[in-house]
Amino acid sequence: MQDDVLEVASLDLDGRGVARRSDGKVVFIDGALPGERVSVHVVRRKNQWEQAEAVAVLRESPLRVRPACPHFGLHAGACGGCKMQHLDAAAQVAVKQRVLEDNLWHLAKVRPARVLRPLQGPTWGYRHRARLSVRHVTKKGEVLVGFHERQSRYVADMKTCPVLPPGISALLPSLRALIGSMAQRDRLPQIELAAGDDVIVLVLRHLEPLPPADLERLRAFGAAHGVQWWLQPSGPDSAHPLDDAQALAQPLAYGLPEFGVRMPFRPTDFTQVNPDINRVLVARSLRLLRPQAGERVIDWFCGLGNFTLPIARLASAVHGIEGSATLVERARANASLNGLADRTSFEARNLFEIDAAGLQAQGRADRWLVDPPREGAFALAKALADAVQAGLSDDPQAWQAPRRIVYVSCNPATLARDAGLLVHQAGYRCAAAGVVNMFPHTAHTESIAVFDRAG
């Protein structure tokens, strides 16, 4: 399609430049930044919008920087793991703050009374969790290990990755050589990285049983590079250590030292990818939540207890609720390990189907911490709105809406949707909101919002 020249006005949720044609039609442009004049090549046309790539930047934004990774770009074969390395790191955070505020206003007509200072941390070497694809390319006679190419199912030809911890980035060429030496190299689709405070685990997904020679290659590699290997023959729950004794001697865990908490986890469990930001996020969340002695708190979508256990250091009782019975058992074990079993309780429950009656059955809680997946907490927010409108709070001895809710979100659109219910139907006001730069150089926007009962 013919190249065009456009003026870029803003960035969208995916980190693409947004421009408008003279007729008002929106064009989303990969590789373009706000304020730039770019020549674009349209790759997809729809009635209301177009998708394009920046062919040349005719007027550069002063915020454009040279990408640190040699694999970043728009060219064929470029890695798709990051989308914003060409934008100054501080400007990335400002863009995400704007995305959060725009979503709250345009989707829910909600404005926070206070904008929180963004939570930031290291912009390189931060990614302690990653799923690396593996592909043996027969025609090239080599193995690729890394993220997918931009908008492609192919694996990028990566030899380094500056968002991974330096020690892991340096291992990529050795991992390629290792997989290339294995008899089952065509049946090994991915390696999942999980780095704790003291241990690095690599989980190898294998579609066929590994022969003894391949197992010995893994052991030799692990011993030479100081990593543990786990094997995953099917789903995540099938993952198990290659050597049980090593895993028992050096369990995978991360710490929240401000609260005297240590959190063991399995390499396939969900944990935050950025441990530095997670520690700051937990600390800020508790400062905003302000749990007090004598209060009961509910931690919705509690996971392994990332927020539950620190809250238990301050509140008298914390009830963690999660959809997976397996996760609940691990959270309960973590509470016992940290000496918090007497202040915590846990429950497995489908939080995407909860209603006002189910909410009332949970009993009174002074404060809530809500940390849902990308789908958000619509059923929970609606149940709260329905309970308030039904007058269930009229009997505070039986049930009462929480005075304060701290909502940690990984999707500004679903946060805005739920905020609309809390503010316009459940009688809350948005006291504060701000972004958490959990994933530097990507368009992923993590955020935190505080809701107080009005009146």
C-alpha positions in Angstrom: 0.0 0.0 0.0 1.2 3.6 -0.7 3.1 5.4 2.0 1.5 8.4 3.7 2.8 11.2 6.0 1.0 11.8 9.3 1.2 13.8 12.5 1.2 11.6 15.6 -0.9 12.9 18.5 -0.6 10.3 21.2 0.1 6.6 22.1 -2.4 3.9 22.6 -2.6 1.0 25.1 -0.2 -1.0 22.9 2.4 1.6 22.6 1.5 2.6 19.1 1.4 6.1 17.8 -2.1 7.4 17.1 -2.8 9.8 14.2 -5.9 11.0 12.4 -6.5 11.6 8.8 -8.3 14.7 7.6 -11.5 12.7 7.5 -11.1 11.7 11.1 -10.1 8.1 10.5 -7.7 6.8 13.2 -4.3 5.3 12.2 -2.3 3.2 14.7 1.4 3.4 13.9 4.0 1.0 15.2 7.3 2.8 16.0 5.9 6.4 16.1 5.9 8.7 19.1 3.6 11.7 20.0 4.7 14.9 18.3 6.4 13.2 15.5 5.8 13.6 11.7 6.2 10.2 10.1 6.0 8.5 6.8 3.9 5.4 7.3 3.1 2.2 5.4 -0.4 1.0 6.0 -0.6 -2.8 6.6 -4.3 -3.2 7.5 -7.4 -1.2 6.6 -10.8 -1.2 8.3 -13.8 1.1 8.0 -13.0 3.0 11.2 -9.3 2.6 11.6 -6.0 1.6 10.0 -2.8 -0.1 11.2 0.5 1.1 9.9 4.3 1.0 10.4 6.6 4.0 10.6 8.8 3.9 7.5 10.7 7.1 8.2 10.6 9.7 11.0 10.6 13.1 9.3 10.4 15.1 12.6 11.7 13.3 15.7 10.3 13.7 19.2 12.8 15.0 21.7 11.9 11.9 23.8 13.0 9.4 21.2 16.1 7.5 22.4 18.4 4.9 20.9 17.1 1.4 21.9 19.5 -0.5 24.2 18.7 -3.9 22.7 20.1 -4.9 19.3 17.0 -7.1 18.7 14.5 -4.2 19.1 12.9 -2.7 16.0 10.2 -2.9 13.3 12.2 -4.9 10.9 11.4 -8.5 10.0 12.8 -10.8 12.7 12.8 -8.0 15.4 11.9 -9.2 18.9 8.4 -8.5 20.1 9.1 -8.7 23.8 9.4 -4.8 24.2 7.5 -2.1 22.3 8.7 1.1 23.8 12.5 1.0 24.0 12.6 3.9 21.5 10.9 6.2 24.1 12.7 7.7 27.1 12.1 5.6 30.2 10.7 8.5 32.2 8.4 9.4 29.4 7.1 5.8 29.2 5.9 6.3 32.8 4.1 9.6 32.0 2.4 7.9 29.0 1.1 5.1 31.3 -0.2 7.6 33.8 -2.1 9.3 31.0 -3.4 5.9 29.9 -4.7 5.2 33.4 -6.3 8.6 33.8 -7.9 8.5 30.3 -9.4 5.1 31.0 -10.8 6.2 34.3 -12.4 9.2 32.8 -13.5 8.1 29.3 -14.8 4.6 30.4 -16.1 5.4 33.9 -16.3 9.2 34.3 -14.1 8.9 37.4 -11.3 11.2 38.3 -9.1 10.4 41.3 -8.9 13.1 44.0 -5.2 12.6 44.1 -2.7 11.3 41.5 -0.1 9.1 43.2 3.6 9.4 42.4 4.5 6.6 40.0 6.2 3.6 41.4 9.5 3.0 39.5 12.5 0.9 39.7 15.3 -0.6 37.5 14.5 -0.4 33.8 17.0 -3.1 32.8 17.5 -6.6 34.1 14.2 -6.5 36.0 12.4 -9.4 34.4 12.7 -12.4 36.8 9.8 -14.3 35.2 9.7 -15.0 31.5 8.5 -17.7 29.1 11.0 -18.2 26.4 10.0 -20.0 23.2 12.3 -22.6 21.7 12.5 -23.7 18.1 14.9 -25.9 16.2 15.3 -24.4 12.7 16.3 -27.3 10.6 17.2 -25.3 7.5 19.6 -23.1 9.6 20.9 -26.0 11.6 20.4 -24.0 14.9 18.1 -23.6 17.8 16.4 -20.3 18.7 15.6 -19.4 22.3 13.8 -16.2 23.1 10.6 -14.2 22.7 8.4 -14.2 19.5 9.1 -11.9 16.7 6.9 -8.8 16.5 3.4 -9.8 15.4 4.6 -13.2 14.4 4.6 -16.8 15.6 8.3 -17.2 14.8 11.0 -17.1 17.5 13.3 -14.1 17.4 17.0 -14.8 16.8 18.2 -13.5 20.1 21.6 -13.7 21.6 21.1 -11.3 24.4 18.1 -9.7 26.3 18.8 -6.6 28.5 15.4 -6.9 30.3 16.4 -10.3 31.7 18.8 -10.5 34.7 22.3 -10.2 33.2 23.3 -13.7 34.2 20.3 -15.1 32.3 20.8 -12.9 29.3 24.4 -14.2 29.1 23.1 -17.8 29.1 21.0 -17.5 25.9 23.8 -18.6 23.5 24.7 -21.5 25.9 21.0 -22.5 26.1 20.8 -22.5 22.3 23.8 -24.8 22.1 22.5 -27.1 24.9 19.1 -27.6 23.2 20.8 -28.1 19.9 22.8 -31.0 21.4 19.8 -32.8 22.7 18.1 -35.8 21.0 14.6 -34.3 21.7 15.4 -30.8 20.4 12.4 -30.9 18.1 10.0 -31.7 21.0 11.0 -28.9 23.4 8.7 -25.9 22.8 9.6 -23.6 25.7 11.7 -22.8 28.7 10.1 -20.9 31.6 12.4 -18.7 33.7 11.7 -18.2 37.4 14.3 -16.4 39.5 14.0 -16.1 43.3 16.2 -14.2 45.7 18.7 -17.0 45.8 17.9 -19.6 43.1 17.3 -19.5 39.3 15.0 -22.2 38.0 14.5 -23.1 34.3 11.4 -25.2 33.5 11.8 -27.2 30.3 8.5 -28.1 28.6 9.0 -31.4 26.7 6.4 -33.2 24.5 8.2 -36.6 24.7 10.1 -38.4 27.5 13.7 -37.3 27.6 16.3 -40.0 27.2 19.0 -40.5 29.9 21.7 -38.7 27.8 19.5 -35.6 27.5 18.9 -35.6 31.3 22.7 -35.8 31.9 23.2 -32.8 29.5 20.7 -30.8 31.6 22.5 -31.8 34.9 25.9 -30.8 33.5 24.5 -27.5 32.3 22.9 -26.8 35.6 26.0 -27.6 37.5 28.2 -25.4 35.2 25.9 -22.4 35.3 24.3 -22.6 38.8 20.7 -23.1 37.7 18.1 -25.7 38.7 16.2 -27.6 36.0 12.6 -28.6 36.3 10.8 -30.7 33.8 7.2 -30.1 32.5 5.7 -33.0 30.5 2.2 -31.5 30.3 0.3 -28.7 32.1 1.9 -26.4 34.7 0.9 -28.7 37.6 3.1 -31.5 36.1 6.3 -29.5 36.6 8.8 -31.2 38.9 12.5 -30.8 39.7 15.0 -32.8 37.7 16.8 -33.5 41.0 14.6 -33.4 44.1 17.5 -33.1 46.5 18.7 -29.9 44.9 15.3 -28.4 44.9 14.8 -29.2 48.6 18.2 -27.9 49.5 17.7 -24.6 47.6 13.9 -23.9 47.4 12.7 -21.1 45.1 11.5 -18.1 47.2 11.4 -14.3 47.4 11.3 -12.0 50.4 9.4 -9.0 51.6 11.9 -7.9 54.2 10.0 -4.8 55.3 7.4 -7.2 56.7 9.6 -10.1 57.7 7.9 -12.4 55.2 9.5 -15.0 53.0 7.4 -16.5 50.2 8.3 -19.9 48.7 6.8 -20.6 45.3 6.8 -23.1 42.5 8.4 -21.9 39.2 5.0 -22.2 37.4 3.1 -20.3 40.1 2.0 -16.7 39.3 4.4 -14.2 40.9 5.2 -10.7 39.9 8.0 -10.5 37.2 9.7 -7.5 38.9 10.7 -8.3 42.5 12.0 -4.8 43.2 8.7 -3.1 42.2 6.7 -5.8 43.9 8.4 -5.0 47.2 7.6 -1.3 46.8 4.1 -2.1 45.6 3.3 -4.2 48.7 4.6 -1.5 50.9 2.7 1.3 49.3 -0.5 -0.8 49.2 -0.4 -1.3 52.9 0.3 2.4 53.6 -2.7 3.2 51.5 -4.9 0.5 53.0 -3.9 1.5 56.6 -4.9 -1.8 58.3 -5.2 -1.4 62.1 -5.0 -3.7 65.1 -8.5 -5.0 65.8 -9.6 -4.8 62.2 -10.5 -7.6 59.8 -9.3 -7.4 56.2 -10.3 -9.4 53.1 -7.7 -10.0 50.4 -9.6 -10.9 47.2 -7.6 -12.8 44.6 -4.9 -13.5 47.3 -2.7 -15.9 45.3 0.2 -17.2 47.4 -0.4 -14.5 50.0 1.7 -11.7 48.5 -0.5 -9.1 50.2 -2.2 -11.3 52.8 0.9 -12.0 54.9 2.2 -8.5 55.1 -1.4 -7.3 56.0 -1.4 -9.9 58.8 1.6 -8.2 60.4 -0.7 -5.1 61.0 -4.3 -6.2 61.1 -5.8 -8.7 63.6 -7.3 -11.0 61.0 -7.0 -11.4 57.2 -9.1 -13.6 55.1 -7.6 -14.5 51.7 -9.8 -15.7 48.9 -8.6 -17.3 45.6 -10.1 -19.3 42.8 -7.6 -22.2 43.0 -7.8 -24.7 45.8 -4.1 -25.6 45.1 -3.0 -21.9 45.5 -5.0 -21.6 48.7 -3.2 -24.6 50.2 0.2 -23.0 49.3 -0.9 -19.6 50.7 -1.9 -21.4 53.9 1.5 -23.1 54.1 3.2 -19.8 53.5 1.3 -18.3 56.4 2.3 -21.1 58.7 6.0 -20.8 57.6 5.9 -17.1 58.5 4.2 -17.7 61.9 1.0 -16.0 60.7 -1.4 -19.0 60.8 -3.3 -17.5 63.8 -4.0 -14.2 62.0 -4.9 -15.6 58.6 -7.6 -17.8 57.0 -8.0 -18.8 53.4 -10.8 -19.9 51.1 -11.1 -21.3 47.6 -14.0 -19.6 45.7 -14.9 -18.6 42.2 -14.7 -14.8 42.4 -16.1 -14.4 38.9 -19.5 -15.6 40.1 -19.9 -14.0 43.5 -23.1 -12.1 44.2 -24.5 -9.9 47.0 -25.6 -12.9 49.1 -22.2 -14.5 48.8 -20.6 -11.2 49.8 -22.8 -11.0 52.9 -21.8 -14.5 53.8 -18.2 -13.4 54.1 -19.1 -11.3 57.1 -17.9 -7.8 58.0 -14.5 -6.6 56.9 -13.2 -3.1 57.6 -10.9 -3.0 54.5 -10.4 -4.8 51.2 -7.4 -5.4 49.1 -8.3 -6.4 45.6 -5.7 -7.8 43.1 -7.5 -9.5 40.2 -6.1 -10.8 36.9 -6.5 -8.9 33.7 -10.3 -9.7 33.6 -10.7 -7.5 36.6 -13.2 -7.9 39.5 -16.5 -7.1 37.8 -18.6 -9.6 39.7 -17.1 -8.5 43.0 -17.7 -4.8 42.3 -21.2 -5.5 41.1 -22.0 -7.6 44.2 -20.8 -4.8 46.4 -22.9 -2.3 44.5 -26.0 -4.6 44.7 -25.4 -5.2 48.5 -25.2 -1.4 49.2 -28.3 -0.6 47.1 -30.2 -3.4 48.8 -29.5 -1.8 52.2 -27.4 -4.7 53.6 -25.1 -2.2 55.3 -28.1 -1.0 57.4 -27.3 -3.8 59.9 -23.6 -3.3 60.6 -23.5 -6.2 63.0 -24.3 -8.6 60.2 -22.5 -7.0 57.3 -21.1 -3.7 56.3 -19.4 -2.3 53.2 -15.6 -1.8 53.8 -14.6 1.7 54.6 -11.6 1.5 52.2 -10.7 -0.5 49.2 -7.2 -0.7 47.6 -7.4 -2.1 44.1 -4.2 -3.3 42.4 -4.8 -3.7 38.6 -2.9 -5.0 35.6 -5.4 -3.7 33.1 -6.6 0.0 33.2 -9.7 -0.8 31.1 -11.1 -3.3 33.6 -10.0 -1.2 36.5 -12.0 1.7 35.0 -15.0 -0.5 34.4 -15.0 -1.7 38.1 -14.3 1.9 39.3 -17.4 3.0 37.6 -19.5 0.5 39.6 -17.8 1.4 42.9 -18.2 5.2 42.4 -21.6 5.5 40.7 -23.4 2.6 42.3 -21.7 1.5 45.5 -21.2 5.0 47.1 -17.4 5.2 47.0 -15.1 8.0 45.8 -11.8 7.4 44.1 -9.4 9.0 46.6 -6.2 8.3 44.7 -4.8 6.5 41.7 -1.4 6.0 40.1 0.7 3.8 37.9 3.2 1.1 38.8 5.9 0.6 36.2 6.1 -3.2 36.6 7.1 -3.8 32.9 9.5 -1.1 31.7 9.8 -0.8 27.8 6.4 -2.5 27.3 3.0 -0.9 27.0 1.7 -3.0 30.0 0.2 -0.6 32.5 0.0 -1.7 36.1 -1.8 0.6 38.5 -3.2 1.1 42.0 -6.4 2.9 43.1 -7.9 3.8 46.4 -11.7 3.9 47.1 -13.3 5.4 50.2 -16.9 5.1 51.4 -18.6 8.4 50.8 -20.2 10.1 53.7 
